[in-house]
C-alpha cells in the first residue's frame, strides 16, 4: 500500500524549487558591476538584449565666452544729502519727490530778509569807510605839499600816512563783510549740487532749519552713470589683472537675482589695491551708463565679468559629459556605432555647454541620452533627433571653473 504521507512533501518541494530559481535570477540581475569608466556600466547588471537606443550629438566649434560670476551691490556714483548752509525759516520746496534734477536747479527757499538786511548794513559800513579813506588821502596829499615847503614836521606827514593805511585796511574788511553777507543771501536759495534723482523730502516747509541739522532736506543720488561693487576670490584675480594691465576694457554684465533678465552692460572701472585677508577676496567696481535706469542704488545683482572669448573653441553639450572616479569622460561612437570611452580635459562651462581643452575633435559623435546602460564596446542604435548638432556648436556664455 503506497505511503500517502510523502505526497504533501513532494508538493512543497516543487513549490520551493521555482522560488529559489527566481531568487537566484534576481540576485544575478541586481548584482553591482564595475563603473562605466572602468570598462563596465553604471548601475546594476543587465542582460545584453541587442543595441542600446541612444541619442547622439556632434562635437561643435564656436566662440565661447569665459566669465567670472559674482554677487554685486549697485552703488550710486555720487550721493549728496542736501542741507541748508544758513539758518532760517524754510519758506517753500521747489521740487517733486523722485524728480530728475540738474546741477544748479533750485530745490528750496529760506526766508532771505534777515540776510538782505545784513547785506545792507555791510554795504553801509563799506561806504562810510570809503568816504573816510578818501578824505584821509586828500589830507595826505596836502601834507606832502606842506612838507616839501618845510611848513610841517615829518612826524605829522607820517601820522597822516598811517591813518590812510588804516582806512585802507578797514576798507578791505568792509569789502569782505559785504561779500560774506551777499554769499549768505545766496545760500537762502538751496540748489542741487549734482545731477541726479531726488529721494523723498525729509523736511517740510515752515520749519526752522540751520547748517547744523542732522536731517537733510532731501538726498540726491546720481544714477546715470552708476556703479556696481563686487568681489572675486584671489585665485581668479590673475587673468583679470593681466588684461587690465594691458589696457583692455573688460565687459561686465549685471543680471537680476534670478539671472533671467539682463539689466545693463558696462565695463570694469577699477580694482582695490589689496586683498581682504579675512575673506581672501578682492573688491572690484564696474561702471554702467544705466540709460534705462534698471539699476537702482543698493540693489543686489548677479555680475558676469567677461575675462576672455575663445575663438573657434571645441564645444559639447553639458549632458554629453560624464563624471567618474578617474575624471571626466564621454561616450564616443565609432563608425560602427560602437561605444568608446574617451577621457577628456574640460575647461570653462555653463549650464548648456562645456569647453573641451583636449581629447575630442570637431565632428566626432557623442552619446547625449541613454548613457545609463552603456559600457566599453556596447553596440547602440542611434535615434535621430532634430537639432542635436546645433546643440553642441551653439556658442554660450560660461563661467570659469573653480
C-alpha positions as a Markdown table, in Angstrom:
| # | Residue | x | y | z |
|---|---|---|---|---|
| 1 | Unk | 0.0 | 0.0 | 0.0 |
| 2 | Unk | 1.6 | 3.4 | -1.1 |
| 3 | Unk | 2.6 | 5.9 | 1.6 |
| 4 | Unk | 0.3 | 8.9 | 1.2 |
| 5 | Unk | 2.3 | 11.0 | 3.7 |
| 6 | Unk | 5.0 | 11.6 | 1.1 |
| 7 | Unk | 2.6 | 13.4 | -1.3 |
| 8 | Unk | 2.5 | 16.8 | 0.7 |
| 9 | Unk | 6.3 | 16.8 | 1.0 |
| 10 | Unk | 6.7 | 16.4 | -2.8 |
| 11 | Unk | 4.2 | 19.2 | -3.4 |
| 12 | Unk | 6.1 | 21.6 | -1.1 |
| 13 | Unk | 9.4 | 20.7 | -2.8 |
| 14 | Unk | 8.1 | 21.5 | -6.2 |
| 15 | Unk | 6.9 | 24.9 | -4.9 |
| 16 | Unk | 10.2 | 25.8 | -3.3 |
| 17 | Unk | 12.4 | 25.0 | -6.3 |
| 18 | Unk | 10.8 | 27.7 | -8.6 |
| 19 | Unk | 11.1 | 30.3 | -5.8 |
| 20 | Unk | 14.8 | 29.5 | -5.4 |
| 21 | Unk | 15.4 | 29.8 | -9.1 |
| 22 | Unk | 13.6 | 33.2 | -9.3 |
| 23 | Unk | 15.6 | 34.4 | -6.3 |
| 24 | Unk | 18.9 | 33.4 | -7.9 |
| 25 | Unk | 18.0 | 35.1 | -11.1 |
| 26 | Unk | 17.1 | 38.3 | -9.3 |
| 27 | Unk | 20.3 | 38.2 | -7.4 |
| 28 | Unk | 22.3 | 37.9 | -10.6 |
| 29 | Unk | 20.4 | 40.7 | -12.3 |
| 30 | Unk | 20.8 | 43.1 | -9.3 |
| 31 | Unk | 24.5 | 42.3 | -8.5 |
| 32 | Unk | 26.6 | 45.6 | -8.9 |
| 33 | Unk | 29.2 | 45.6 | -11.6 |
| 34 | Unk | 32.2 | 47.9 | -12.4 |
| 35 | Unk | 31.6 | 51.5 | -13.2 |
| 36 | Unk | 31.3 | 52.5 | -16.8 |
| 37 | Unk | 34.7 | 54.3 | -17.0 |
| 38 | Unk | 36.4 | 51.0 | -15.8 |
| 39 | Unk | 35.0 | 49.0 | -18.6 |
| 40 | Unk | 31.6 | 48.1 | -17.2 |
| 41 | Unk | 28.4 | 50.1 | -16.9 |
| 42 | Unk | 26.9 | 52.3 | -14.2 |
| 43 | Unk | 24.1 | 50.9 | -12.1 |
| 44 | Unk | 23.2 | 47.2 | -12.0 |
| 45 | Unk | 23.9 | 44.2 | -14.2 |
| 46 | Unk | 21.7 | 43.8 | -17.2 |
| 47 | Unk | 21.4 | 41.3 | -20.0 |
| 48 | Unk | 22.6 | 42.1 | -23.4 |
| 49 | Unk | 19.5 | 42.3 | -25.4 |
| 50 | Unk | 20.8 | 44.0 | -28.6 |
| 51 | Unk | 21.8 | 47.6 | -29.4 |
| 52 | Unk | 21.0 | 50.2 | -26.8 |
| 53 | Unk | 18.8 | 53.0 | -28.2 |
| 54 | Unk | 20.6 | 56.4 | -27.7 |
| 55 | Unk | 20.5 | 60.0 | -29.0 |
| 56 | Unk | 23.7 | 61.5 | -30.2 |
| 57 | Unk | 25.3 | 64.9 | -30.8 |
| 58 | Unk | 28.4 | 66.0 | -32.6 |
| 59 | Unk | 31.4 | 67.9 | -31.2 |
| 60 | Unk | 30.9 | 71.5 | -32.3 |
| 61 | Unk | 33.0 | 74.6 | -32.7 |
| 62 | Unk | 32.3 | 78.2 | -31.9 |
| 63 | Unk | 33.1 | 81.3 | -29.8 |
| 64 | Unk | 33.0 | 80.7 | -26.1 |
| 65 | Unk | 32.9 | 83.5 | -23.5 |
| 66 | Unk | 34.8 | 82.8 | -20.3 |
| 67 | Unk | 33.1 | 84.8 | -17.5 |
| 68 | Unk | 33.6 | 85.1 | -13.8 |
| 69 | Unk | 30.5 | 85.3 | -11.7 |
| 70 | Unk | 29.9 | 87.2 | -8.5 |
| 71 | Unk | 27.2 | 88.8 | -6.4 |
| 72 | Unk | 27.3 | 92.6 | -6.6 |
| 73 | Unk | 25.7 | 95.7 | -5.0 |
| 74 | Unk | 24.6 | 98.7 | -7.0 |
| 75 | Unk | 26.1 | 101.9 | -5.7 |
| 76 | Unk | 25.3 | 105.5 | -6.8 |
| 77 | Unk | 28.2 | 107.2 | -8.4 |
| 78 | Unk | 27.6 | 110.2 | -6.1 |
| 79 | Unk | 25.2 | 110.7 | -3.2 |
| 80 | Unk | 24.6 | 114.1 | -1.7 |
| 81 | Unk | 22.5 | 114.9 | 1.4 |
| 82 | Unk | 21.2 | 118.4 | 0.8 |
| 83 | Unk | 21.3 | 120.6 | 3.9 |
| 84 | Unk | 21.0 | 124.3 | 4.5 |
| 85 | Unk | 24.2 | 126.4 | 4.9 |
| 86 | Unk | 22.4 | 129.2 | 6.8 |
| 87 | Unk | 19.7 | 129.4 | 9.4 |
| 88 | Unk | 16.2 | 130.5 | 8.8 |
| 89 | Unk | 12.6 | 129.5 | 8.1 |
| 90 | Unk | 12.1 | 127.2 | 5.2 |
| 91 | Unk | 9.6 | 129.1 | 3.0 |
| 92 | Unk | 8.9 | 126.6 | 0.2 |
| 93 | Unk | 10.2 | 123.5 | -1.5 |
| 94 | Unk | 10.7 | 123.8 | -5.3 |
| 95 | Unk | 10.9 | 120.1 | -6.2 |
| 96 | Unk | 8.9 | 116.9 | -6.6 |
| 97 | Unk | 9.9 | 113.7 | -4.9 |
| 98 | Unk | 11.7 | 111.4 | -7.3 |
| 99 | Unk | 12.4 | 114.2 | -9.8 |
| 100 | Unk | 15.4 | 114.2 | -12.0 |
| 101 | Unk | 17.4 | 117.4 | -11.5 |
| 102 | Unk | 20.5 | 119.1 | -13.0 |
| 103 | Unk | 23.2 | 120.8 | -11.0 |
| 104 | Unk | 22.1 | 124.3 | -10.2 |
| 105 | Unk | 18.4 | 123.7 | -10.2 |
| 106 | Unk | 16.5 | 125.4 | -7.3 |
| 107 | Unk | 15.3 | 123.0 | -4.6 |
| 108 | Unk | 14.2 | 125.2 | -1.7 |
| 109 | Unk | 13.9 | 128.8 | -0.5 |
| 110 | Unk | 14.8 | 130.0 | 3.0 |
| 111 | Unk | 13.5 | 133.4 | 4.3 |
| 112 | Unk | 16.1 | 135.9 | 2.9 |
| 113 | Unk | 15.0 | 139.1 | 4.7 |
| 114 | Unk | 17.5 | 138.8 | 7.6 |
| 115 | Unk | 20.3 | 138.3 | 5.2 |
| 116 | Unk | 19.2 | 141.2 | 2.9 |
| 117 | Unk | 19.4 | 143.5 | 6.0 |
| 118 | Unk | 22.8 | 142.2 | 6.9 |
| 119 | Unk | 24.0 | 142.9 | 3.4 |
| 120 | Unk | 22.7 | 146.5 | 3.5 |
| 121 | Unk | 24.5 | 147.0 | 6.8 |
| 122 | Unk | 27.8 | 145.7 | 5.4 |
| 123 | Unk | 27.4 | 147.9 | 2.3 |
| 124 | Unk | 26.7 | 151.0 | 4.5 |
| 125 | Unk | 29.8 | 150.4 | 6.6 |
| 126 | Unk | 31.8 | 150.0 | 3.4 |
| 127 | Unk | 30.6 | 153.3 | 2.0 |
| 128 | Unk | 31.4 | 155.1 | 5.3 |
| 129 | Unk | 34.9 | 153.8 | 5.3 |
| 130 | Unk | 35.4 | 154.7 | 1.6 |
| 131 | Unk | 34.5 | 158.3 | 2.4 |
| 132 | Unk | 36.9 | 158.4 | 5.4 |
| 133 | Unk | 39.7 | 156.9 | 3.3 |
| 134 | Unk | 39.1 | 159.5 | 0.5 |
| 135 | Unk | 39.3 | 162.4 | 3.0 |
| 136 | Unk | 42.4 | 161.0 | 4.6 |
| 137 | Unk | 44.1 | 160.6 | 1.2 |
| 138 | Unk | 43.3 | 164.3 | 0.3 |
| 139 | Unk | 44.8 | 165.4 | 3.6 |
| 140 | Unk | 47.9 | 163.3 | 2.9 |
| 141 | Unk | 48.4 | 165.0 | -0.4 |
| 142 | Unk | 48.1 | 168.4 | 1.3 |
| 143 | Unk | 50.6 | 167.4 | 4.0 |
| 144 | Unk | 53.1 | 166.3 | 1.4 |
| 145 | Unk | 52.9 | 169.7 | -0.2 |
| 146 | Unk | 53.4 | 171.5 | 3.1 |
| 147 | Unk | 56.3 | 169.2 | 4.0 |
| 148 | Unk | 58.0 | 170.0 | 0.7 |
| 149 | Unk | 57.7 | 173.7 | 1.6 |
| 150 | Unk | 59.2 | 172.8 | 5.1 |
| 151 | Unk | 56.0 | 174.1 | 6.7 |
| 152 | Unk | 55.2 | 171.0 | 8.8 |
| 153 | Unk | 57.2 | 168.4 | 10.7 |
| 154 | Unk | 57.9 | 165.0 | 9.2 |
| 155 | Unk | 56.0 | 163.4 | 12.1 |
| 156 | Unk | 52.8 | 165.0 | 11.0 |
| 157 | Unk | 53.2 | 163.6 | 7.5 |
| 158 | Unk | 54.0 | 160.1 | 8.8 |
| 159 | Unk | 50.9 | 160.2 | 11.1 |
| 160 | Unk | 48.6 | 161.1 | 8.2 |
| 161 | Unk | 50.2 | 158.3 | 6.1 |
| 162 | Unk | 49.5 | 155.8 | 8.8 |
| 163 | Unk | 45.9 | 157.0 | 9.0 |
| 164 | Unk | 45.4 | 156.4 | 5.3 |
| 165 | Unk | 46.8 | 152.9 | 5.6 |
| 166 | Unk | 44.5 | 152.2 | 8.5 |
| 167 | Unk | 41.4 | 153.2 | 6.4 |
| 168 | Unk | 42.6 | 151.1 | 3.5 |
| 169 | Unk | 42.8 | 148.0 | 5.8 |
| 170 | Unk | 39.4 | 148.7 | 7.2 |
| 171 | Unk | 38.1 | 149.1 | 3.7 |
| 172 | Unk | 39.2 | 145.5 | 2.9 |
| 173 | Unk | 37.5 | 144.2 | 6.0 |
| 174 | Unk | 34.3 | 146.0 | 4.9 |
| 175 | Unk | 34.5 | 144.6 | 1.4 |
| 176 | Unk | 34.9 | 141.1 | 2.9 |
| 177 | Unk | 31.8 | 141.7 | 5.1 |
| 178 | Unk | 29.8 | 142.7 | 2.1 |
| 179 | Unk | 30.9 | 139.6 | 0.2 |
| 180 | Unk | 30.1 | 137.3 | 3.1 |
| 181 | Unk | 26.6 | 138.9 | 3.5 |
| 182 | Unk | 26.0 | 138.5 | -0.2 |
| 183 | Unk | 27.1 | 134.9 | -0.1 |
| 184 | Unk | 24.8 | 134.1 | 2.9 |
| 185 | Unk | 21.9 | 135.7 | 1.0 |
| 186 | Unk | 22.7 | 133.4 | -2.0 |
| 187 | Unk | 22.6 | 130.4 | 0.4 |
| 188 | Unk | 19.0 | 131.1 | 1.2 |
| 189 | Unk | 18.3 | 129.7 | -2.2 |
| 190 | Unk | 19.2 | 126.0 | -2.0 |
| 191 | Unk | 20.3 | 124.4 | -5.3 |
| 192 | Unk | 21.2 | 120.9 | -6.5 |
| 193 | Unk | 25.0 | 120.4 | -6.3 |
| 194 | Unk | 25.0 | 117.5 | -8.8 |
| 195 | Unk | 22.9 | 115.9 | -11.5 |
| 196 | Unk | 20.8 | 113.1 | -10.1 |
| 197 | Unk | 17.4 | 111.8 | -8.9 |
| 198 | Unk | 15.8 | 113.2 | -5.8 |
| 199 | Unk | 14.5 | 111.0 | -3.0 |
| 200 | Unk | 11.7 | 111.6 | -0.6 |
| 201 | Unk | 11.7 | 115.0 | 1.2 |
| 202 | Unk | 12.5 | 114.8 | 4.9 |
| 203 | Unk | 11.8 | 118.4 | 5.9 |
| 204 | Unk | 8.5 | 120.3 | 5.3 |
| 205 | Unk | 8.1 | 124.0 | 4.6 |
| 206 | Unk | 7.6 | 126.2 | 7.7 |
| 207 | Unk | 10.3 | 124.5 | 9.7 |
| 208 | Unk | 13.3 | 126.4 | 11.1 |
| 209 | Unk | 16.5 | 124.9 | 9.7 |
| 210 | Unk | 20.2 | 125.5 | 10.0 |
| 211 | Unk | 23.5 | 124.2 | 8.8 |
| 212 | Unk | 23.9 | 122.0 | 12.0 |
| 213 | Unk | 20.8 | 119.9 | 11.3 |
| 214 | Unk | 21.5 | 116.2 | 11.0 |
| 215 | Unk | 18.4 | 115.6 | 8.9 |
| 216 | Unk | 18.8 | 116.6 | 5.3 |
| 217 | Unk | 16.1 | 118.3 | 3.3 |
| 218 | Unk | 16.4 | 115.7 | 0.5 |
| 219 | Unk | 19.0 | 113.2 | -0.8 |
| 220 | Unk | 20.2 | 113.3 | -4.4 |
| 221 | Unk | 21.7 | 110.1 | -6.0 |
| 222 | Unk | 23.5 | 110.1 | -9.3 |
| 223 | Unk | 22.2 | 107.1 | -11.2 |
| 224 | Unk | 23.5 | 107.9 | -14.7 |
| 225 | Unk | 26.2 | 106.6 | -14.8 |
| 226 | Unk | 26.1 | 104.2 | -11.8 |
| 227 | Unk | 28.5 | 101.6 | -10.4 |
| 228 | Unk | 28.3 | 98.1 | -9.1 |
| 229 | Unk | 30.7 | 96.8 | -6.4 |
| 230 | Unk | 31.5 | 93.1 | -6.2 |
| 231 | Unk | 34.3 | 90.8 | -5.0 |
| 232 | Unk | 36.3 | 87.9 | -6.6 |
| 233 | Unk | 38.3 | 85.2 | -5.0 |
| 234 | Unk | 42.1 | 85.8 | -5.1 |
| 235 | Unk | 42.7 | 82.7 | -7.3 |
| 236 | Unk | 40.5 | 84.3 | -10.0 |
| 237 | Unk | 42.4 | 87.6 | -9.9 |
| 238 | Unk | 45.5 | 86.8 | -12.1 |
| 239 | Unk | 43.7 | 86.7 | -15.5 |
| 240 | Unk | 41.8 | 89.9 | -14.7 |
| 241 | Unk | 45.0 | 91.7 | -13.6 |
| 242 | Unk | 46.8 | 90.6 | -16.8 |
| 243 | Unk | 44.2 | 92.1 | -19.1 |
| 244 | Unk | 43.7 | 95.3 | -17.0 |
| 245 | Unk | 47.5 | 95.9 | -17.1 |
| 246 | Unk | 47.4 | 95.5 | -20.9 |
| 247 | Unk | 44.9 | 98.3 | -21.0 |
| 248 | Unk | 41.9 | 96.2 | -22.0 |
| 249 | Unk | 38.4 | 97.2 | -21.0 |
| 250 | Unk | 36.7 | 94.1 | -19.7 |
| 251 | Unk | 33.0 | 93.8 | -20.3 |
| 252 | Unk | 30.7 | 93.4 | -17.3 |
| 253 | Unk | 27.0 | 92.4 | -17.3 |
| 254 | Unk | 24.5 | 92.9 | -14.5 |
| 255 | Unk | 21.7 | 90.4 | -14.3 |
| 256 | Unk | 18.7 | 90.2 | -11.9 |
| 257 | Unk | 18.8 | 88.0 | -8.8 |
| 258 | Unk | 17.2 | 85.1 | -10.8 |
| 259 | Unk | 19.7 | 85.5 | -13.7 |
| 260 | Unk | 16.8 | 85.7 | -16.1 |
| 261 | Unk | 17.0 | 89.4 | -17.2 |
| 262 | Unk | 20.0 | 91.3 | -18.3 |
| 263 | Unk | 19.7 | 94.7 | -16.6 |
| 264 | Unk | 22.8 | 96.5 | -18.0 |
| 265 | Unk | 26.1 | 96.2 | -19.7 |
| 266 | Unk | 29.2 | 98.1 | -18.7 |
| 267 | Unk | 33.0 | 97.9 | -18.2 |
| 268 | Unk | 35.3 | 97.2 | -15.3 |
| 269 | Unk | 36.3 | 100.6 | -13.8 |
| 270 | Unk | 38.7 | 99.8 | -11.0 |
| 271 | Unk | 40.2 | 97.3 | -8.6 |
| 272 | Unk | 41.1 | 97.6 | -4.9 |
| 273 | Unk | 44.8 | 97.8 | -4.1 |
| 274 | Unk | 44.8 | 94.9 | -1.6 |
| 275 | Unk | 43.2 | 91.5 | -0.9 |
| 276 | Unk | 41.0 | 91.2 | 2.2 |
| 277 | Unk | 42.8 | 88.7 | 4.4 |
| 278 | Unk | 39.7 | 87.8 | 6.3 |
| 279 | Unk | 37.8 | 86.6 | 3.1 |
| 280 | Unk | 40.5 | 86.0 | 0.6 |
| 281 | Unk | 38.7 | 88.3 | -1.9 |
| 282 | Unk | 39.4 | 91.5 | -3.7 |
| 283 | Unk | 37.0 | 94.3 | -4.4 |
| 284 | Unk | 36.2 | 95.5 | -7.9 |
| 285 | Unk | 34.0 | 98.2 | -9.3 |
| 286 | Unk | 32.2 | 98.3 | -12.6 |
| 287 | Unk | 30.6 | 101.3 | -14.3 |
| 288 | Unk | 27.3 | 101.3 | -16.2 |
| 289 | Unk | 25.7 | 104.1 | -18.2 |
| 290 | Unk | 22.3 | 102.9 | -16.9 |
| 291 | Unk | 20.4 | 104.7 | -19.6 |
| 292 | Unk | 17.2 | 102.7 | -18.9 |
| 293 | Unk | 17.7 | 103.2 | -15.1 |
| 294 | Unk | 17.2 | 99.5 | -14.5 |
| 295 | Unk | 20.0 | 99.5 | -11.9 |
| 296 | Unk | 18.9 | 101.0 | -8.6 |
| 297 | Unk | 21.1 | 102.0 | -5.7 |
| 298 | Unk | 21.6 | 99.3 | -3.1 |
| 299 | Unk | 20.1 | 96.7 | -5.4 |
| 300 | Unk | 21.6 | 93.2 | -5.4 |
| 301 | Unk | 22.6 | 91.9 | -8.9 |
| 302 | Unk | 24.5 | 89.0 | -10.4 |
| 303 | Unk | 27.7 | 90.1 | -12.0 |
| 304 | Unk | 29.3 | 88.4 | -15.0 |
| 305 | Unk | 32.9 | 89.7 | -15.8 |
| 306 | Unk | 34.0 | 88.6 | -19.2 |
| 307 | Unk | 37.7 | 87.7 | -19.0 |
| 308 | Unk | 38.2 | 86.1 | -22.4 |
| 309 | Unk | 36.5 | 85.0 | -25.6 |
| 310 | Unk | 37.8 | 81.7 | -27.0 |
| 311 | Unk | 37.6 | 81.8 | -30.8 |
| 312 | Unk | 36.8 | 78.5 | -32.6 |
| 313 | Unk | 36.7 | 76.6 | -29.4 |
| 314 | Unk | 35.7 | 72.9 | -29.2 |
| 315 | Unk | 32.3 | 72.6 | -27.5 |
| 316 | Unk | 30.0 | 69.9 | -26.4 |
| 317 | Unk | 26.6 | 69.9 | -24.6 |
| 318 | Unk | 26.9 | 69.6 | -20.8 |
| 319 | Unk | 24.6 | 66.5 | -21.0 |
| 320 | Unk | 27.3 | 64.6 | -23.0 |
| 321 | Unk | 30.0 | 65.0 | -20.3 |
| 322 | Unk | 30.2 | 62.1 | -17.8 |
| 323 | Unk | 31.9 | 62.1 | -14.4 |
| 324 | Unk | 33.7 | 59.1 | -12.9 |
| 325 | Unk | 36.3 | 58.2 | -10.2 |
| 326 | Unk | 39.1 | 58.7 | -12.8 |
| 327 | Unk | 37.9 | 62.1 | -14.0 |
| 328 | Unk | 35.7 | 63.3 | -16.9 |
| 329 | Unk | 34.9 | 61.3 | -20.0 |
| 330 | Unk | 32.5 | 60.9 | -22.8 |
| 331 | Unk | 30.9 | 58.0 | -24.7 |
| 332 | Unk | 32.3 | 58.3 | -28.2 |
| 333 | Unk | 30.7 | 56.4 | -31.2 |
| 334 | Unk | 32.9 | 54.9 | -33.8 |
| 335 | Unk | 32.0 | 54.3 | -37.4 |
| 336 | Unk | 30.3 | 51.0 | -36.5 |
| 337 | Unk | 28.1 | 52.6 | -33.8 |
| 338 | Unk | 30.2 | 51.0 | -31.0 |
| 339 | Unk | 30.8 | 52.9 | -27.8 |
| 340 | Unk | 34.4 | 54.0 | -26.9 |
| 341 | Unk | 35.0 | 55.6 | -23.5 |
| 342 | Unk | 37.2 | 58.7 | -24.1 |
| 343 | Unk | 38.8 | 60.7 | -21.3 |
| 344 | Unk | 38.6 | 64.4 | -21.9 |
| 345 | Unk | 40.1 | 67.6 | -20.4 |
| 346 | Unk | 37.5 | 70.2 | -19.8 |
| 347 | Unk | 37.8 | 74.0 | -19.3 |
| 348 | Unk | 35.1 | 76.5 | -18.7 |
| 349 | Unk | 31.5 | 75.6 | -18.6 |
| 350 | Unk | 28.0 | 76.8 | -18.1 |
| 351 | Unk | 24.5 | 75.3 | -17.8 |
| 352 | Unk | 24.4 | 74.4 | -21.5 |
| 353 | Unk | 27.9 | 74.0 | -22.9 |
| 354 | Unk | 31.3 | 72.7 | -22.0 |
| 355 | Unk | 34.7 | 73.9 | -23.4 |
| 356 | Unk | 36.9 | 70.9 | -24.2 |
| 357 | Unk | 40.7 | 71.6 | -23.9 |
| 358 | Unk | 41.8 | 68.2 | -25.1 |
| 359 | Unk | 40.5 | 64.7 | -26.1 |
| 360 | Unk | 38.0 | 65.4 | -28.8 |
| 361 | Unk | 37.9 | 66.6 | -32.4 |
| 362 | Unk | 35.3 | 68.7 | -34.1 |
| 363 | Unk | 32.6 | 66.5 | -35.8 |
| 364 | Unk | 33.0 | 63.4 | -33.6 |
| 365 | Unk | 29.8 | 61.8 | -32.4 |
| 366 | Unk | 28.9 | 61.6 | -28.7 |
| 367 | Unk | 26.1 | 59.9 | -26.8 |
| 368 | Unk | 23.8 | 62.5 | -25.4 |
| 369 | Unk | 20.9 | 60.5 | -24.0 |
| 370 | Unk | 20.7 | 56.8 | -22.9 |
| 371 | Unk | 24.1 | 56.5 | -21.2 |
| 372 | Unk | 22.9 | 54.6 | -18.2 |
| 373 | Unk | 23.3 | 51.2 | -20.0 |
| 374 | Unk | 26.5 | 51.8 | -21.9 |
| 375 | Unk | 29.9 | 50.3 | -21.4 |
| 376 | Unk | 33.1 | 50.0 | -23.4 |
| 377 | Unk | 32.3 | 48.3 | -26.8 |
| 378 | Unk | 28.5 | 48.5 | -26.4 |
| 379 | Unk | 26.5 | 48.5 | -29.6 |
| 380 | Unk | 24.0 | 51.3 | -29.9 |
| 381 | Unk | 21.1 | 52.2 | -32.1 |
| 382 | Unk | 21.1 | 55.9 | -33.0 |
| 383 | Unk | 17.7 | 57.6 | -32.7 |
| 384 | Unk | 17.7 | 60.8 | -34.7 |
| 385 | Unk | 16.5 | 64.0 | -33.1 |
| 386 | Unk | 16.3 | 67.3 | -34.9 |
| 387 | Unk | 18.7 | 70.0 | -33.6 |
| 388 | Unk | 21.2 | 67.6 | -32.0 |
| 389 | Unk | 24.1 | 69.0 | -34.0 |
| 390 | Unk | 23.2 | 72.6 | -33.3 |
| 391 | Unk | 23.0 | 71.9 | -29.7 |
| 392 | Unk | 26.8 | 71.2 | -29.5 |
| 393 | Unk | 28.0 | 74.1 | -31.6 |
| 394 | Unk | 25.9 | 76.9 | -30.2 |
| 395 | Unk | 28.3 | 79.5 | -28.5 |
| 396 | Unk | 27.2 | 80.2 | -25.0 |
| 397 | Unk | 28.5 | 82.3 | -22.1 |
| 398 | Unk | 30.4 | 80.4 | -19.5 |
| 399 | Unk | 32.0 | 80.8 | -16.1 |
| 400 | Unk | 35.5 | 79.8 | -15.3 |
| 401 | Unk | 35.9 | 76.5 | -13.5 |
| 402 | Unk | 36.9 | 76.8 | -9.9 |
